[in-house]
């Protein structure tokens, strides 16, 4: 019985440490996908493709713009009388910015992949 308890504790702590490492990787802008390791914005890689300086600059501008909008949203949420129409509009704006940025990345990755295949 004691062995089972010890084995259970070891298994739980192993899973806990593994999850902690996984979360730390996401906090630093890195993630793993089925095709291997990819860095996030901090690593300047996008789907295995090295980003140009203009793309890096554009990513940073977009990230800052989204952060500014999120800060505006947080300011609205701490007011005594919350204007839900403003909250909704700002949230929609943030979603549109993220979506537009994501679609641009998909287009660039697609074009990069098509150029690689054509060679």
Backbone as JSON, one array per atom type, in Angstrom:
{
  "sequence": "XXXXXXXXXXXXXXXXXXXXXXXXXXXXXXXXXXXXXXXXXXXXXXXXXXXXXXXXXXXXXXXXXXXXXXXXXXXXXXXXXXXXXXXXXXXXXXXXXXXXXXXXXXXXXXXXXXXXXXX",
  "N": [[0.82, -1.18, 0.0], [1.94, 1.24, 0.8], [3.89, 1.49, -1.16], [2.33, 1.89, -3.45], [1.17, 4.35, -2.86], [3.44, 5.99, -2.76], [4.38, 5.68, -5.41], [2.22, 6.84, -6.75], [2.39, 9.5, -5.83], [4.9, 10.21, -6.89], [4.34, 9.98, -9.64], [2.36, 11.97, -9.93], [3.84, 14.29, -9.23], [5.75, 14.27, -11.25], [4.2, 14.7, -13.54], [3.25, 17.23, -12.87], [5.63, 18.8, -12.86], [6.31, 18.51, -15.54], [4.18, 19.81, -16.81], [4.63, 22.38, -15.83], [7.01, 23.11, -17.09], [6.11, 23.1, -19.72], [4.25, 25.21, -19.64], [5.98, 27.34, -19.05], [7.4, 27.48, -21.43], [5.41, 28.41, -23.17], [4.92, 30.88, -22.04], [7.19, 32.28, -22.71], [6.89, 32.72, -25.37], [7.22, 30.56, -27.04], [6.48, 27.46, -28.68], [5.44, 24.05, -29.25], [4.8, 22.12, -32.13], [3.14, 19.74, -34.32], [4.96, 19.47, -36.35], [7.4, 19.95, -35.28], [9.73, 21.98, -33.4], [9.0, 25.39, -32.94], [9.73, 28.8, -32.82], [8.19, 31.58, -31.21], [7.06, 34.94, -31.64], [9.29, 36.08, -30.45], [11.42, 34.51, -31.29], [11.65, 34.97, -33.95], [10.85, 33.29, -36.01], [8.64, 31.76, -38.29], [6.57, 29.3, -38.86], [8.74, 27.72, -39.59], [10.01, 29.41, -41.31], [12.25, 32.05, -41.71], [11.71, 35.27, -40.51], [11.52, 38.43, -42.17], [13.12, 41.63, -41.58], [11.23, 43.67, -41.87], [8.85, 42.23, -41.49], [9.18, 41.41, -38.84], [9.18, 43.89, -37.58], [6.58, 44.71, -38.24], [5.08, 42.73, -36.89], [5.73, 43.4, -34.25], [4.65, 45.99, -34.07], [1.93, 45.4, -34.44], [1.49, 43.76, -32.21], [1.9, 45.58, -30.12], [-0.17, 47.38, -30.64], [-2.4, 45.75, -30.17], [-1.97, 45.21, -27.46], [-2.32, 47.79, -26.43], [-5.04, 48.19, -26.96], [-6.1, 46.16, -25.36], [-5.41, 47.16, -22.88], [-6.98, 49.49, -22.82], [-9.44, 48.22, -22.74], [-9.28, 46.95, -20.26], [-9.23, 49.22, -18.64], [-11.8, 50.2, -19.07], [-13.26, 48.17, -17.86], [-12.8, 48.47, -15.14], [-14.21, 50.64, -14.35], [-16.84, 52.25, -12.48], [-19.5, 52.33, -13.46], [-19.97, 50.38, -15.98], [-19.68, 50.7, -19.45], [-21.12, 48.72, -21.54], [-21.46, 48.62, -24.25], [-19.23, 49.97, -25.29], [-17.25, 48.24, -24.33], [-17.87, 45.9, -25.73], [-17.5, 46.79, -28.39], [-14.76, 47.4, -28.36], [-13.65, 44.92, -27.74], [-14.39, 43.51, -30.02], [-12.9, 44.91, -31.9], [-10.29, 44.23, -31.12], [-10.36, 41.51, -31.67], [-10.66, 41.58, -34.46], [-8.23, 42.77, -35.21], [-6.39, 40.79, -34.39], [-7.24, 38.66, -36.0], [-6.83, 39.68, -38.61], [-4.06, 39.94, -38.61], [-3.29, 37.28, -38.23], [-4.28, 36.11, -40.59], [-2.7, 37.42, -42.5], [-0.2, 36.33, -41.83], [-0.71, 33.67, -42.49], [-1.05, 33.89, -45.27], [1.52, 34.72, -46.06], [3.04, 32.53, -45.21], [1.89, 30.54, -46.8], [2.53, 31.48, -49.39], [5.31, 31.38, -49.18], [5.7, 28.62, -48.82], [4.68, 27.7, -51.26], [6.53, 28.81, -53.02], [8.79, 27.41, -52.26], [8.09, 24.81, -52.97], [7.87, 25.1, -55.72], [10.47, 25.36, -56.53]],
  "CA": [[0.0, 0.0, 0.0], [2.83, 2.4, 0.85], [4.54, 1.61, -2.46], [1.36, 2.47, -4.38], [1.05, 5.75, -2.5], [4.68, 6.65, -3.18], [4.36, 5.7, -6.87], [1.21, 7.83, -7.14], [2.95, 10.83, -5.58], [5.96, 10.43, -7.88], [3.69, 10.2, -10.94], [1.72, 13.29, -9.91], [4.85, 15.35, -9.24], [6.36, 14.26, -12.57], [3.26, 15.38, -14.44], [3.24, 18.64, -12.47], [6.84, 19.44, -13.36], [6.24, 18.53, -17.0], [3.26, 20.89, -17.17], [5.25, 23.64, -15.5], [7.95, 23.39, -18.18], [5.28, 23.39, -20.89], [3.71, 26.56, -19.48], [7.07, 28.3, -19.16], [7.69, 27.63, -22.85], [4.38, 29.27, -23.76], [5.07, 32.24, -21.52], [8.31, 32.9, -23.4], [6.57, 32.88, -26.78], [7.63, 29.39, -27.8], [5.54, 26.35, -28.61], [5.76, 22.88, -30.06], [3.7, 21.7, -32.99], [3.36, 18.41, -34.85], [6.09, 19.45, -37.27], [8.65, 20.19, -34.58], [9.8, 23.16, -32.55], [8.94, 26.68, -33.6], [9.77, 29.93, -31.9], [7.13, 32.56, -31.41], [7.53, 36.24, -32.12], [10.61, 36.37, -29.91], [12.43, 33.75, -32.0], [11.68, 35.45, -35.34], [10.59, 32.2, -36.96], [7.22, 31.61, -38.53], [6.34, 28.08, -39.61], [10.02, 27.28, -40.14], [10.5, 30.42, -42.23], [12.82, 33.19, -41.01], [11.01, 36.5, -40.83], [12.33, 39.57, -42.59], [13.1, 42.72, -40.61], [9.94, 44.35, -42.01], [7.84, 41.38, -40.86], [9.4, 41.49, -37.39], [8.72, 45.22, -37.19], [5.12, 44.7, -38.35], [4.6, 41.91, -35.78], [5.87, 44.17, -33.0], [3.65, 47.06, -34.1], [0.62, 44.79, -34.23], [1.44, 43.3, -30.83], [1.74, 46.76, -29.27], [-1.51, 47.9, -30.87], [-3.32, 44.86, -29.45], [-1.76, 45.45, -26.03], [-2.95, 49.07, -26.11], [-6.49, 47.97, -26.96], [-6.42, 45.36, -24.18], [-5.31, 48.07, -21.73], [-8.2, 50.29, -22.86], [-10.52, 47.34, -22.29], [-9.13, 46.79, -18.8], [-9.64, 50.48, -18.02], [-13.27, 50.24, -19.11], [-13.81, 47.16, -16.96], [-12.67, 48.84, -13.73], [-15.09, 51.76, -14.04], [-17.98, 51.93, -11.62], [-20.61, 52.03, -14.37], [-19.34, 49.87, -17.2], [-20.41, 50.88, -20.69], [-20.95, 47.43, -22.2], [-21.36, 48.84, -25.69], [-17.82, 50.28, -25.55], [-16.51, 47.01, -24.07], [-18.14, 45.01, -26.85], [-16.85, 47.34, -29.58], [-13.31, 47.27, -28.2], [-13.33, 43.5, -27.84], [-14.53, 43.17, -31.43], [-11.75, 45.51, -32.58], [-9.13, 43.39, -30.79], [-10.52, 40.26, -32.43], [-10.4, 41.88, -35.87], [-6.78, 42.98, -35.36], [-5.74, 39.48, -34.3], [-7.61, 37.89, -37.18], [-6.15, 40.23, -39.79], [-2.64, 39.6, -38.48], [-3.17, 35.83, -38.43], [-4.49, 35.84, -42.01], [-1.49, 37.88, -43.21], [0.83, 35.32, -41.6], [-1.07, 32.48, -43.29], [-0.76, 34.2, -46.67], [2.98, 34.72, -46.25], [3.5, 31.14, -45.09], [1.43, 29.83, -47.99], [3.37, 31.91, -50.51], [6.66, 30.85, -48.95], [5.64, 27.18, -49.08], [4.5, 27.5, -52.71], [7.82, 29.13, -53.66], [9.7, 26.31, -51.95], [7.65, 23.66, -53.76], [8.11, 25.4, -57.14], [11.91, 25.26, -56.81]],
  "C": [[0.87, 1.26, 0.0], [3.51, 2.61, -0.49], [3.61, 2.26, -3.47], [1.2, 3.97, -4.12], [2.27, 6.54, -2.98], [4.73, 6.76, -4.71], [3.36, 6.74, -7.39], [1.72, 9.25, -6.96], [4.04, 11.18, -6.59], [5.36, 10.73, -9.25], [3.04, 11.58, -11.0], [2.74, 14.41, -9.96], [5.55, 15.42, -10.59], [5.48, 14.99, -13.58], [3.22, 16.87, -14.13], [4.45, 19.38, -12.99], [6.83, 19.53, -14.88], [5.32, 19.65, -17.47], [3.86, 22.25, -16.89], [6.24, 24.04, -16.59], [7.22, 23.77, -19.45], [4.75, 24.82, -20.81], [4.8, 27.61, -19.59], [7.44, 28.52, -20.61], [6.68, 28.52, -23.53], [4.51, 30.7, -23.28], [6.19, 32.98, -22.23], [8.07, 33.05, -24.89], [6.99, 31.72, -27.64], [6.58, 28.32, -27.66], [6.02, 25.21, -29.47], [4.55, 22.57, -30.92], [4.03, 20.31, -33.52], [4.6, 18.34, -35.74], [7.41, 19.76, -36.59], [8.58, 21.48, -33.78], [9.78, 24.42, -33.39], [9.03, 27.75, -32.53], [8.62, 30.85, -32.21], [7.72, 33.85, -31.93], [8.94, 36.55, -31.65], [11.73, 35.67, -30.68], [12.55, 34.11, -33.47], [11.59, 34.34, -36.36], [9.08, 32.09, -37.1], [7.03, 30.41, -39.43], [7.63, 27.61, -40.3], [10.65, 28.27, -41.09], [11.03, 31.6, -41.42], [12.12, 34.45, -41.47], [11.98, 37.58, -41.28], [12.24, 40.64, -41.51], [11.78, 43.48, -40.67], [8.82, 43.55, -41.35], [7.95, 41.42, -39.34], [8.87, 42.82, -36.87], [7.18, 45.28, -37.2], [4.49, 43.87, -37.23], [4.63, 42.68, -34.47], [4.84, 45.29, -32.94], [2.26, 46.51, -33.81], [0.46, 44.34, -32.77], [1.22, 44.48, -29.88], [0.35, 47.34, -29.42], [-2.54, 47.06, -30.12], [-3.19, 45.07, -27.94], [-2.41, 46.76, -25.59], [-4.47, 48.92, -26.01], [-6.91, 47.16, -25.73], [-6.36, 46.22, -22.91], [-6.53, 48.98, -21.67], [-9.38, 49.48, -22.33], [-10.47, 47.15, -20.78], [-9.56, 48.05, -18.07], [-11.16, 50.6, -17.99], [-13.87, 49.31, -18.07], [-13.69, 47.53, -15.48], [-13.53, 50.05, -13.35], [-16.27, 51.3, -13.2], [-19.19, 51.54, -12.46], [-20.03, 51.65, -15.73], [-20.26, 50.11, -18.39], [-20.16, 49.64, -21.54], [-20.87, 47.57, -23.71], [-19.92, 49.14, -26.09], [-16.96, 49.02, -25.37], [-16.66, 46.06, -25.26], [-17.43, 45.49, -28.12], [-15.33, 47.17, -29.52], [-12.87, 45.82, -28.32], [-13.4, 43.03, -29.3], [-13.35, 43.72, -32.23], [-10.48, 44.69, -32.34], [-9.19, 42.1, -31.6], [-10.22, 40.47, -33.9], [-8.91, 42.08, -36.12], [-6.04, 41.64, -35.34], [-6.0, 38.65, -35.55], [-6.88, 38.38, -38.42], [-4.67, 39.87, -39.76], [-2.43, 38.11, -38.77], [-3.34, 35.47, -39.91], [-3.29, 36.28, -42.84], [-0.36, 36.87, -43.05], [0.56, 34.08, -42.43], [-0.74, 32.71, -44.76], [0.74, 34.13, -46.95], [3.54, 33.31, -46.16], [3.1, 30.33, -46.32], [2.3, 30.18, -49.19], [4.79, 31.38, -50.39], [6.71, 29.35, -49.26], [5.5, 26.9, -50.57], [5.79, 27.81, -53.46], [8.83, 28.02, -53.44], [9.36, 25.09, -52.79], [8.0, 23.86, -55.23], [9.59, 25.23, -57.5], [12.33, 23.88, -57.03]]
}
